[in-house]
C-alpha cells in the first residue's frame, strides 16, 4: 500500500507539473506573439517547476522506501553501515552525475538562463559553441534547440561558458560594406532614412528599445569601408530586427544606385 501510494503521488506530481508547464508555455507564447518578451520570472518559474517535480518524485520514493522497511521490521540502524559503504561507492562511481546536479543547482540559484532564453553554450569539443533556444532545464541537463531544429542535450557540468543572448535587452549590430568610391555622406544619409523608416513602422517599433542609429564608419579595408547600424531590441528579438534592417538597407542602397564592393574586395565573412 505504501508503494502504491508513492506511485500515485508520483503520478500526481507529474500531472501537476505538466499542467503548470503547459500554462507557462501558453503565457510565454502569447507574450512572444504579441510582440513583447516573456517576463524573466515566468521563464524561471518553468525551470523551477521542473526541479520541484523531480524533488517531489525522489522524496516520495525515499519516504515510501523508509516506511516500507520499517513495516517489514527491518531496523534502520542496521542499514547505516551498508548505506555508508554504498553511498561512498556511488559517490566515486557517479562523480559526473553529482557534478551535473551541483552545476544545475547553481544554474537555478544564479538565474543564469531559463526556459525560452536564446543562449550560446561553450562545451568541450565545440570550438564555435552551440547557439539555440532553451527547451528544458533540469538539475542534470540542459536541452537546447538550434536554428536547424537539432535538439542538443548537454550535461550541466560540461558547460564552460554560457552567453545569454536574451537577457534584459539585446542589440542588433549590422555592418554594411560600401565601396570607397561612393559618397559616404550620401550613403550615410540613406541609411539614416532606413533606420527612421524602421522606427516608424508599427510592426517593428514594438520590438525596439529606442531609435536605431547609424554609428558611422566601423572599419576601413582595401576597396571598401564598413558602415555600422545599431538597434537596441527586446530580449531575443535582435535577429529578426537585424534581418529586416539588412533587407531595408540593401533595397534602399540598390534603389539609390549605390554599388557594393566587388567580390574580391569585399569582406571575407
Backbone as CSV, one residue per row, in Angstrom:
resi,resn,N_x,N_y,N_z,CA_x,CA_y,CA_z,C_x,C_y,C_z
1,UNK,0.821,-1.209,0.000,0.000,0.000,0.000,0.862,1.271,0.000
2,UNK,1.990,1.196,0.757,2.899,2.343,0.773,3.476,2.605,-0.611
3,UNK,3.913,1.546,-1.277,4.493,1.704,-2.611,3.440,2.161,-3.612
4,UNK,2.209,1.624,-3.468,1.123,2.058,-4.348,0.815,3.528,-4.129
5,UNK,0.777,3.952,-2.869,0.538,5.365,-2.581,1.645,6.247,-3.129
6,UNK,2.896,5.784,-3.014,4.011,6.555,-3.568,3.874,6.693,-5.082
7,UNK,3.441,5.596,-5.741,3.256,5.666,-7.190,2.177,6.660,-7.579
8,UNK,1.092,6.689,-6.796,0.021,7.649,-7.081,0.491,9.087,-6.852
9,UNK,1.267,9.301,-5.794,1.790,10.640,-5.533,2.715,11.080,-6.670
10,UNK,3.533,10.162,-7.158,4.447,10.494,-8.263,3.663,10.845,-9.517
11,UNK,2.620,10.056,-9.815,1.812,10.361,-10.992,1.112,11.703,-10.851
12,UNK,0.641,12.002,-9.650,0.009,13.301,-9.415,1.017,14.436,-9.585
13,UNK,2.242,14.237,-9.100,3.279,15.269,-9.252,3.586,15.507,-10.730
14,UNK,3.675,14.422,-11.514,3.921,14.582,-12.949,2.748,15.300,-13.625
15,UNK,1.545,14.946,-13.259,0.365,15.589,-13.863,0.312,17.068,-13.503
16,UNK,0.551,17.381,-12.232,0.509,18.771,-11.801,1.625,19.583,-12.469
17,UNK,2.822,18.993,-12.556,3.925,19.689,-13.211,3.660,19.931,-14.686
18,UNK,3.058,18.940,-15.362,2.748,19.101,-16.782,1.722,20.203,-16.999
19,UNK,0.698,20.268,-16.136,-0.296,21.333,-16.263,0.331,22.704,-16.034
20,UNK,1.207,22.798,-15.037,1.862,24.076,-14.748,2.733,24.512,-15.925
21,UNK,3.491,23.581,-16.496,4.358,23.931,-17.624,3.545,24.302,-18.853
22,UNK,2.425,23.616,-19.075,1.570,23.950,-20.217,1.024,25.369,-20.083
23,UNK,0.607,25.731,-18.874,0.097,27.094,-18.651,1.193,28.127,-18.878
24,UNK,2.391,27.857,-18.371,3.507,28.798,-18.552,3.869,28.920,-20.025
25,UNK,3.916,27.781,-20.739,4.229,27.818,-22.173,3.208,28.649,-22.933
26,UNK,1.939,28.525,-22.549,0.896,29.312,-23.213,1.108,30.797,-22.965
27,UNK,1.447,31.167,-21.737,1.681,32.574,-21.416,2.896,33.116,-22.162
28,UNK,3.965,32.337,-22.218,5.170,32.780,-22.923,4.889,32.934,-24.408
29,UNK,4.172,31.959,-24.998,3.847,32.034,-26.426,2.974,33.252,-26.713
30,UNK,2.043,33.550,-25.821,1.181,34.726,-26.005,2.004,36.007,-25.949
31,UNK,2.959,36.091,-25.024,3.807,37.282,-24.918,4.637,37.471,-26.180
32,UNK,5.197,36.379,-26.696,6.037,36.475,-27.894,5.203,36.857,-29.108
33,UNK,4.024,36.234,-29.267,3.182,36.538,-30.425,2.633,37.958,-30.375
34,UNK,2.495,38.525,-29.182,2.011,39.896,-29.060,3.107,40.931,-29.278
35,UNK,4.328,40.465,-29.546,5.422,41.375,-29.860,6.267,41.796,-28.680
36,UNK,6.005,41.267,-27.490,6.812,41.594,-26.316,7.622,40.374,-25.897
37,UNK,8.433,40.537,-24.882,9.258,39.435,-24.398,8.635,38.844,-23.152
38,UNK,8.887,37.553,-22.946,8.336,36.881,-21.775,9.051,37.361,-20.515
39,UNK,8.319,37.614,-19.429,8.954,38.056,-18.188,9.963,37.034,-17.684
40,UNK,11.049,37.519,-17.081,12.081,36.635,-16.562,11.514,35.727,-15.473
41,UNK,10.636,36.272,-14.625,10.062,35.456,-13.562,9.252,34.292,-14.095
42,UNK,8.551,34.496,-15.211,7.752,33.431,-15.808,8.642,32.330,-16.350
43,UNK,9.744,32.714,-16.992,10.658,31.707,-17.525,11.353,30.936,-16.407
44,UNK,11.705,31.644,-15.333,12.368,30.955,-14.218,11.400,30.009,-13.506
45,UNK,10.134,30.411,-13.418,9.174,29.558,-12.728,8.979,28.232,-13.451
46,UNK,9.128,28.227,-14.786,9.002,26.962,-15.512,10.143,26.026,-15.150
47,UNK,11.361,26.571,-15.120,12.512,25.748,-14.762,12.412,25.262,-13.318
48,UNK,11.950,26.138,-12.433,11.815,25.753,-11.027,10.750,24.673,-10.864
49,UNK,9.677,24.742,-11.651,8.623,23.726,-11.547,9.158,22.348,-11.928
50,UNK,10.029,22.277,-12.929,10.625,21.002,-13.297,11.515,20.468,-12.180
51,UNK,12.290,21.354,-11.554,13.150,20.921,-10.451,12.328,20.443,-9.259
52,UNK,11.249,21.171,-8.927,10.407,20.769,-7.811,9.713,19.440,-8.089
53,UNK,9.333,19.213,-9.324,8.715,17.938,-9.678,9.696,16.788,-9.461
54,UNK,10.956,17.001,-9.872,11.980,15.967,-9.693,12.221,15.710,-8.206
55,UNK,12.279,16.763,-7.412,12.496,16.616,-5.973,11.322,15.898,-5.322
56,UNK,10.094,16.233,-5.722,8.915,15.590,-5.150,8.899,14.097,-5.448
57,UNK,9.273,13.714,-6.664,9.314,12.295,-7.033,10.358,11.554,-6.207
58,UNK,11.559,12.130,-6.113,12.619,11.471,-5.345,12.239,11.368,-3.873
59,UNK,11.637,12.413,-3.321,11.265,12.410,-1.908,10.159,11.392,-1.627
60,UNK,9.182,11.282,-2.534,8.084,10.323,-2.344,8.613,8.896,-2.318
61,UNK,9.493,8.540,-3.250,10.043,7.185,-3.279,10.932,6.926,-2.059
62,UNK,11.687,7.940,-1.635,12.583,7.755,-0.494,11.784,7.507,0.784
63,UNK,10.775,8.332,1.039,9.970,8.164,2.249,9.212,6.843,2.211
64,UNK,8.675,6.490,1.041,7.945,5.222,0.928,8.873,4.041,1.193
65,UNK,10.104,4.121,0.710,11.055,3.039,0.961,11.396,2.906,2.429
66,UNK,11.609,4.045,3.117,11.921,4.009,4.548,10.751,3.418,5.345
67,UNK,9.532,3.863,5.042,8.361,3.353,5.751,8.118,1.877,5.464
68,UNK,8.392,1.453,4.236,8.209,0.038,3.896,9.194,-0.841,4.664
69,UNK,10.438,-0.386,4.779,11.423,-1.146,5.556,11.024,-1.221,7.030
70,UNK,10.473,-0.132,7.534,10.029,-0.140,8.926,8.865,-1.100,9.130
71,UNK,7.931,-1.160,8.156,6.796,-2.084,8.260,7.263,-3.539,8.203
72,UNK,8.326,-3.805,7.462,8.844,-5.168,7.364,9.642,-5.573,8.595
73,UNK,9.825,-4.640,9.506,10.526,-4.961,10.740,12.032,-4.913,10.635
74,UNK,12.545,-4.300,9.571,13.993,-4.189,9.408,14.450,-2.929,10.139
75,UNK,15.280,-3.057,11.177,15.741,-1.859,11.909,16.625,-0.985,11.025
76,UNK,16.279,0.283,11.000,17.007,1.205,10.121,18.442,1.419,10.580
77,UNK,18.693,1.215,11.885,20.061,1.422,12.378,21.032,0.414,11.797
78,UNK,20.529,-0.784,11.457,21.422,-1.795,10.882,21.796,-1.464,9.440
79,UNK,21.061,-0.524,8.819,21.339,-0.161,7.428,22.312,0.999,7.313
80,UNK,22.713,1.563,8.449,23.585,2.732,8.391,24.932,2.383,7.780
81,UNK,25.558,1.312,8.281,26.886,0.937,7.773,26.841,0.529,6.297
82,UNK,25.920,-0.372,5.886,25.861,-0.685,4.443,25.522,0.527,3.580
83,UNK,24.626,1.396,4.076,24.274,2.585,3.294,25.466,3.511,3.137
84,UNK,26.311,3.579,4.193,27.506,4.418,4.100,28.460,3.889,3.045
85,UNK,28.667,2.568,3.060,29.566,1.964,2.062,29.010,2.151,0.654
86,UNK,27.708,1.912,0.511,27.096,2.078,-0.812,27.150,3.534,-1.256
87,UNK,26.934,4.458,-0.292,26.994,5.883,-0.643,28.372,6.298,-1.105
88,UNK,29.407,5.783,-0.432,30.780,6.114,-0.852,31.062,5.553,-2.238
89,UNK,30.614,4.298,-2.458,30.821,3.703,-3.773,30.104,4.458,-4.874
90,UNK,28.859,4.844,-4.608,28.127,5.628,-5.604,28.753,6.996,-5.808
91,UNK,29.290,7.571,-4.703,29.934,8.882,-4.828,31.131,8.841,-5.761
92,UNK,31.926,7.775,-5.664,33.074,7.653,-6.562,32.648,7.270,-7.972
93,UNK,31.631,6.393,-8.059,31.228,5.920,-9.386,30.354,6.897,-10.142
94,UNK,29.690,7.794,-9.433,28.763,8.736,-10.077,29.207,10.172,-9.861
95,UNK,30.534,10.391,-9.922,31.030,11.755,-9.742,30.474,12.708,-10.799
96,UNK,30.339,12.196,-12.041,29.827,13.031,-13.119,28.400,13.474,-12.835
97,UNK,27.577,12.541,-12.353,26.181,12.891,-12.066,26.096,13.870,-10.900
98,UNK,26.926,13.659,-9.880,26.922,14.599,-8.750,27.343,15.983,-9.226
99,UNK,28.367,16.031,-10.104,28.785,17.321,-10.659,27.689,17.971,-11.478
100,UNK,26.929,17.156,-12.234,25.815,17.702,-13.016,24.757,18.314,-12.102
101,UNK,24.438,17.611,-11.000,23.397,18.103,-10.090,23.841,19.392,-9.389
102,UNK,25.109,19.432,-8.979,25.595,20.649,-8.326,25.607,21.826,-9.298
103,UNK,26.068,21.565,-10.534,26.076,22.636,-11.533,24.662,23.092,-11.847
104,UNK,23.707,22.151,-11.923,22.321,22.528,-12.165,21.735,23.339,-11.025
105,UNK,22.131,23.016,-9.789,21.654,23.795,-8.648,22.105,25.249,-8.750
106,UNK,23.361,25.466,-9.126,23.852,26.842,-9.227,23.245,27.563,-10.430
107,UNK,22.897,26.815,-11.492,22.204,27.444,-12.618,20.866,28.019,-12.160
108,UNK,20.146,27.255,-11.329,18.871,27.731,-10.813,19.079,28.880,-9.825
109,UNK,20.064,28.733,-8.938,20.254,29.720,-7.879,20.716,31.068,-8.432
110,UNK,21.551,31.047,-9.480,22.123,32.283,-10.012,21.324,32.862,-11.175
111,UNK,20.272,32.172,-11.617,19.407,32.658,-12.710,20.240,32.992,-13.954
112,UNK,21.157,32.104,-14.318,21.998,32.373,-15.479,21.184,32.389,-16.769
113,UNK,20.257,31.457,-16.907,19.327,31.447,-18.037,18.135,30.610,-17.632
114,UNK,17.080,30.686,-18.446,15.844,29.981,-18.121,15.208,29.473,-19.412
115,UNK,14.065,28.827,-19.253,13.331,28.303,-20.409,12.973,29.435,-21.367
116,UNK,13.221,29.208,-22.663,12.891,30.194,-23.681,14.005,31.164,-23.996
117,UNK,15.077,31.177,-23.202,16.193,32.083,-23.489,16.996,31.582,-24.682
118,UNK,17.550,32.526,-25.423,18.466,32.204,-26.522,19.879,32.306,-25.961
119,UNK,20.610,31.198,-25.981,21.922,31.161,-25.355,22.951,30.563,-26.311
120,UNK,24.218,30.837,-26.007,25.340,30.218,-26.720,26.170,29.465,-25.692
121,UNK,26.299,28.168,-25.881,26.998,27.314,-24.937,28.396,26.999,-25.456
122,UNK,29.360,27.067,-24.574,30.719,26.652,-24.891,30.966,25.340,-24.169
123,UNK,31.102,24.255,-24.943,31.288,22.929,-24.369,32.523,22.290,-24.978
124,UNK,33.133,21.326,-24.291,34.314,20.656,-24.855,34.003,19.988,-26.182
125,UNK,34.909,20.145,-27.138,34.740,19.551,-28.463,34.008,20.419,-29.449
126,UNK,33.544,21.589,-29.038,32.837,22.519,-29.922,33.570,23.850,-29.912
127,UNK,34.439,24.103,-30.898,35.237,25.335,-30.875,34.400,26.599,-31.046
128,UNK,33.286,26.522,-31.758,32.465,27.701,-32.020,31.273,27.810,-31.084
129,UNK,31.027,26.794,-30.266,29.893,26.837,-29.355,28.594,26.434,-30.037
130,UNK,27.549,26.313,-29.247,26.223,25.911,-29.710,25.240,27.017,-29.366
131,UNK,24.513,27.498,-30.357,23.535,28.567,-30.147,22.134,28.021,-30.391
132,UNK,21.230,28.295,-29.471,19.864,27.830,-29.636,18.973,28.325,-28.518
133,UNK,17.745,27.829,-28.525,16.726,28.212,-27.543,16.601,27.117,-26.495
134,UNK,16.574,27.516,-25.234,16.460,26.556,-24.139,15.048,25.971,-24.142
135,UNK,14.958,24.653,-24.331,13.660,23.981,-24.323,13.384,23.285,-22.995
136,UNK,14.441,22.931,-22.282,14.252,22.276,-20.984,15.503,22.476,-20.153
137,UNK,15.300,22.766,-18.883,16.402,22.971,-17.957,16.097,22.204,-16.679
138,UNK,16.895,21.158,-16.414,16.739,20.365,-15.207,18.010,20.470,-14.372
139,UNK,17.994,19.816,-13.220,19.184,19.842,-12.378,20.352,19.110,-13.011
140,UNK,20.093,18.208,-13.969,21.180,17.407,-14.538,21.598,17.843,-15.929
141,UNK,20.640,18.191,-16.789,20.972,18.501,-18.178,20.273,19.781,-18.623
142,UNK,20.799,20.346,-19.710,20.190,21.477,-20.395,19.928,21.058,-21.837
143,UNK,18.692,21.259,-22.302,18.319,20.902,-23.673,18.117,22.172,-24.479
144,UNK,18.848,22.265,-25.593,18.839,23.460,-26.431,18.435,23.059,-27.847
145,UNK,17.503,23.803,-28.427,17.061,23.580,-29.813,17.754,24.598,-30.708
146,UNK,18.565,24.130,-31.659,19.300,25.013,-32.542,18.394,25.540,-33.656
147,UNK,18.924,26.481,-34.443,18.147,27.058,-35.542,17.864,26.018,-36.624
148,UNK,18.700,24.970,-36.715,18.487,23.902,-37.696,17.513,22.836,-37.206
149,UNK,16.954,23.026,-36.009,15.989,22.073,-35.481,16.597,20.937,-34.688
150,UNK,17.895,20.965,-34.448,18.552,19.906,-33.702,18.376,20.132,-32.198
151,UNK,18.081,19.066,-31.480,17.952,19.140,-30.023,19.269,18.682,-29.411
152,UNK,19.961,19.585,-28.764,21.256,19.304,-28.159,21.067,19.164,-26.654
153,UNK,21.496,18.023,-26.109,21.397,17.757,-24.676,22.800,17.829,-24.090
154,UNK,23.010,18.757,-23.159,24.332,18.985,-22.585,24.256,18.802,-21.073
155,UNK,25.107,17.947,-20.485,25.156,17.864,-19.015,25.582,19.209,-18.428
156,UNK,24.983,19.578,-17.326,25.254,20.896,-16.759,26.707,21.073,-16.345
157,UNK,27.365,19.984,-15.935,28.760,20.108,-15.529,29.689,20.345,-16.713
158,UNK,29.210,20.116,-17.944,30.044,20.318,-19.133,29.994,21.744,-19.647
159,UNK,29.145,22.585,-19.063,29.035,23.970,-19.518,30.214,24.774,-18.985
160,UNK,31.043,25.240,-19.903,32.220,26.018,-19.509,31.942,27.518,-19.543
161,UNK,31.148,27.936,-20.516,30.797,29.355,-20.640,29.423,29.462,-21.279
162,UNK,28.564,30.276,-20.703,27.211,30.463,-21.210,27.012,31.934,-21.543
163,UNK,26.659,32.213,-22.797,26.357,33.572,-23.234,24.857,33.681,-23.440
164,UNK,24.204,34.483,-22.614,22.760,34.676,-22.706,22.489,35.801,-23.690
165,UNK,21.870,35.463,-24.830,21.585,36.438,-25.879,20.224,37.104,-25.715
166,UNK,19.497,36.776,-24.662,18.154,37.330,-24.488,17.910,37.732,-23.035
167,UNK,18.909,38.301,-22.405,18.801,38.706,-21.011,18.547,40.208,-20.932
168,UNK,17.395,40.614,-20.412,17.023,42.011,-20.186,16.814,42.772,-21.489
169,UNK,17.827,42.848,-22.348,17.699,43.501,-23.653,18.759,42.939,-24.584
170,UNK,18.583,43.182,-25.876,19.527,42.692,-26.884,19.884,43.826,-27.831
171,UNK,20.860,43.573,-28.693,21.315,44.597,-29.633,21.579,43.962,-30.984
172,UNK,21.008,44.547,-32.008,21.262,44.122,-33.383,22.347,45.027,-33.973
173,UNK,23.429,44.418,-34.432,24.560,45.152,-34.997,24.759,44.672,-36.432
174,UNK,24.666,45.605,-37.397,24.791,45.262,-38.824,25.907,46.094,-39.426
175,UNK,26.862,45.429,-40.049,27.948,46.087,-40.768,27.680,45.975,-42.266
176,UNK,27.635,47.124,-42.948,27.313,47.171,-44.375,28.552,47.617,-45.138
177,UNK,29.086,46.778,-46.024,30.250,47.187,-46.810,29.845,48.130,-47.945
178,UNK,30.599,49.193,-48.108,30.339,50.182,-49.156,31.655,50.485,-49.851
179,UNK,31.607,50.562,-51.160,32.816,50.854,-51.926,33.364,52.227,-51.560
180,UNK,34.698,52.347,-51.545,35.336,53.620,-51.181,35.093,54.692,-52.243
181,UNK,34.658,54.302,-53.424,34.403,55.277,-54.482,33.069,55.990,-54.303
182,UNK,32.230,55.514,-53.384,30.923,56.124,-53.167,31.047,57.346,-52.248
183,UNK,30.045,58.211,-52.342,29.952,59.367,-51.456,29.423,58.880,-50.104
184,UNK,30.308,58.805,-49.119,29.933,58.224,-47.840,28.888,59.065,-47.108
185,UNK,28.941,60.379,-47.279,27.925,61.223,-46.649,26.543,60.914,-47.225
186,UNK,26.495,60.716,-48.541,25.225,60.376,-49.196,24.728,59.012,-48.728
187,UNK,25.627,58.035,-48.653,25.236,56.688,-48.209,24.772,56.723,-46.752
188,UNK,25.458,57.488,-45.912,25.054,57.594,-44.513,23.660,58.197,-44.389
189,UNK,23.351,59.185,-45.224,22.010,59.778,-45.215,20.951,58.766,-45.597
190,UNK,21.260,57.918,-46.587,20.304,56.879,-46.979,20.054,55.915,-45.826
191,UNK,21.119,55.518,-45.133,20.962,54.583,-44.018,20.204,55.221,-42.863
192,UNK,20.381,56.518,-42.650,19.605,57.190,-41.604,18.113,57.162,-41.938
193,UNK,17.799,57.329,-43.224,16.395,57.226,-43.631,15.863,55.814,-43.395
194,UNK,16.728,54.825,-43.587,16.324,53.430,-43.393,15.976,53.173,-41.926
195,UNK,16.843,53.606,-41.002,16.576,53.350,-39.582,15.372,54.154,-39.101
196,UNK,15.168,55.342,-39.672,13.987,56.127,-39.322,12.721,55.431,-39.797
197,UNK,12.788,54.843,-40.989,11.646,54.106,-41.526,11.304,52.900,-40.658
198,UNK,12.338,52.196,-40.191,12.089,51.035,-39.337,11.471,51.463,-38.008
199,UNK,11.978,52.547,-37.419,11.452,53.003,-36.132,10.010,53.470,-36.239
200,UNK,9.610,53.971,-37.422,8.240,54.459,-37.605,7.266,53.357,-37.989
201,UNK,7.766,52.177,-38.343,6.900,51.078,-38.747,6.257,50.460,-37.506
202,UNK,4.924,50.461,-37.408,4.278,49.904,-36.202,4.526,48.420,-36.015
203,UNK,4.837,47.706,-37.104,5.109,46.278,-36.978,6.448,45.998,-36.310
204,UNK,7.342,46.974,-36.324,8.685,46.768,-35.778,9.000,47.679,-34.603
205,UNK,8.296,48.772,-34.463,8.609,49.706,-33.372,8.413,49.066,-32.002
206,UNK,7.486,48.104,-31.899,7.270,47.446,-30.621,8.422,46.568,-30.183
207,UNK,9.299,46.201,-31.126,10.451,45.369,-30.787,11.689,46.193,-30.448
208,UNK,11.609,47.502,-30.638,12.777,48.361,-30.450,12.728,49.043,-29.086
209,UNK,13.878,49.152,-28.474,14.037,49.901,-27.225,14.834,51.164,-27.546
210,UNK,14.206,52.090,-28.228,14.897,53.291,-28.689,15.081,53.263,-30.191
211,UNK,15.400,54.408,-30.764,15.570,54.510,-32.209,16.906,53.907,-32.632
212,UNK,16.920,53.137,-33.741,18.202,52.654,-34.282,19.062,53.824,-34.735
213,UNK,20.358,53.614,-34.743,21.296,54.680,-35.096,22.286,54.163,-36.126
214,UNK,22.815,55.121,-36.892,23.923,54.836,-37.812,25.190,55.264,-37.085
215,UNK,25.992,54.289,-36.644,27.169,54.593,-35.829,28.285,55.226,-36.644
216,UNK,28.261,55.004,-37.968,29.303,55.577,-38.819,30.244,54.520,-39.353
217,UNK,31.429,54.944,-39.757,32.412,54.039,-40.345,33.035,53.194,-39.238
218,UNK,32.890,51.892,-39.344,33.408,50.983,-38.333,34.790,50.455,-38.696
219,UNK,35.041,50.242,-39.996,36.331,49.698,-40.426,36.628,50.168,-41.838
220,UNK,37.914,50.257,-42.138,38.383,50.641,-43.472,39.305,49.535,-43.969
221,UNK,39.020,49.044,-45.163,39.845,48.000,-45.758,40.119,48.372,-47.204
222,UNK,40.829,47.486,-47.903,41.196,47.759,-49.285,39.945,47.707,-50.161
223,UNK,39.547,48.830,-50.710,38.445,48.875,-51.651,37.085,49.106,-51.036
224,UNK,36.937,49.053,-49.722,35.625,49.237,-49.138,35.757,49.719,-47.691
225,UNK,34.661,50.275,-47.195,34.534,50.626,-45.784,33.272,49.964,-45.243
226,UNK,33.212,49.815,-43.947,32.039,49.225,-43.318,31.316,50.277,-42.489
227,UNK,30.031,50.465,-42.794,29.179,51.358,-42.018,28.331,50.521,-41.078
228,UNK,28.268,50.910,-39.830,27.591,50.103,-38.811,26.257,50.726,-38.412
229,UNK,25.223,49.850,-38.347,23.906,50.206,-37.824,23.706,49.460,-36.507
230,UNK,23.128,50.135,-35.522,22.905,49.538,-34.205,21.463,49.790,-33.794
231,UNK,20.811,48.715,-33.334,19.428,48.815,-32.854,19.306,48.041,-31.555
232,UNK,18.807,48.692,-30.524,18.564,48.044,-29.228,17.151,47.473,-29.245
233,UNK,17.025,46.181,-28.913,15.759,45.481,-29.098,15.338,44.784,-27.806
234,UNK,14.128,44.231,-27.857,13.659,43.391,-26.770,14.520,42.129,-26.693
235,UNK,14.556,41.468,-25.546,15.395,40.267,-25.408,15.061,39.204,-26.445
236,UNK,16.087,38.729,-27.136,15.917,37.653,-28.106,15.334,38.051,-29.439
237,UNK,15.023,39.329,-29.653,14.408,39.753,-30.916,15.418,40.422,-31.835
238,UNK,16.711,40.389,-31.497,17.708,41.095,-32.297,17.910,40.460,-33.668
239,UNK,17.665,39.170,-33.791,17.923,38.500,-35.063,16.921,38.924,-36.131
240,UNK,15.635,38.953,-35.781,14.642,39.350,-36.775,14.745,40.838,-37.104
241,UNK,15.074,41.663,-36.106,15.277,43.085,-36.388,16.478,43.275,-37.302
242,UNK,17.548,42.529,-37.072,18.739,42.638,-37.921,18.428,42.215,-39.355
243,UNK,17.635,41.171,-39.524,17.279,40.739,-40.884,16.475,41.813,-41.605
244,UNK,15.528,42.431,-40.891,14.718,43.472,-41.523,15.569,44.687,-41.876
245,UNK,16.502,45.054,-40.998,17.385,46.184,-41.281,18.262,45.908,-42.502
246,UNK,18.770,44.691,-42.617,19.590,44.348,-43.792,18.761,44.444,-45.065
247,UNK,17.510,43.949,-45.012,16.653,43.999,-46.198,16.366,45.437,-46.597
248,UNK,16.000,46.276,-45.638,15.696,47.674,-45.948,16.932,48.408,-46.468
249,UNK,18.082,48.155,-45.846,19.312,48.830,-46.268,19.722,48.409,-47.669
250,UNK,19.661,47.100,-47.942,20.049,46.617,-49.272,19.125,47.165,-50.347
251,UNK,17.814,47.202,-50.063,16.848,47.718,-51.035,17.058,49.209,-51.282
252,UNK,17.271,49.965,-50.198,17.447,51.412,-50.346,18.740,51.739,-51.094
253,UNK,19.803,51.029,-50.796,21.075,51.304,-51.472,21.006,50.939,-52.947
254,UNK,20.340,49.842,-53.247,20.213,49.455,-54.658,19.351,50.462,-55.410
255,UNK,18.273,50.919,-54.789,17.413,51.898,-55.452,18.143,53.212,-55.685
256,UNK,19.073,53.563,-54.789,19.826,54.808,-54.937,21.021,54.665,-55.865
257,UNK,21.232,53.461,-56.384,22.339,53.253,-57.308,23.692,53.136,-56.642
258,UNK,23.714,52.824,-55.359,24.983,52.664,-54.644,25.519,51.275,-54.923
259,UNK,26.729,51.206,-55.423,27.334,49.936,-55.794,28.012,49.303,-54.578
260,UNK,27.950,48.004,-54.516,28.626,47.280,-53.447,30.026,46.935,-53.904
261,UNK,30.948,46.673,-52.967,32.310,46.313,-53.360,32.316,45.001,-54.127
262,UNK,33.290,44.824,-54.960,33.399,43.594,-55.747,33.709,42.419,-54.845
263,UNK,33.534,41.214,-55.362,33.720,40.022,-54.552,35.155,39.937,-54.044
264,UNK,36.083,40.308,-54.869,37.472,40.212,-54.446,37.841,41.245,-53.426
265,UNK,37.110,42.373,-53.386,37.453,43.433,-52.457,36.624,43.400,-51.183
266,UNK,35.527,42.624,-51.193,34.616,42.651,-50.073,35.129,41.876,-48.889
267,UNK,34.402,41.925,-47.800,34.808,41.191,-46.612,34.699,39.700,-46.830
268,UNK,35.542,38.956,-46.132,35.589,37.518,-46.342,34.488,36.772,-45.616
269,UNK,33.819,37.390,-44.623,32.791,36.696,-43.872,31.436,37.351,-44.080
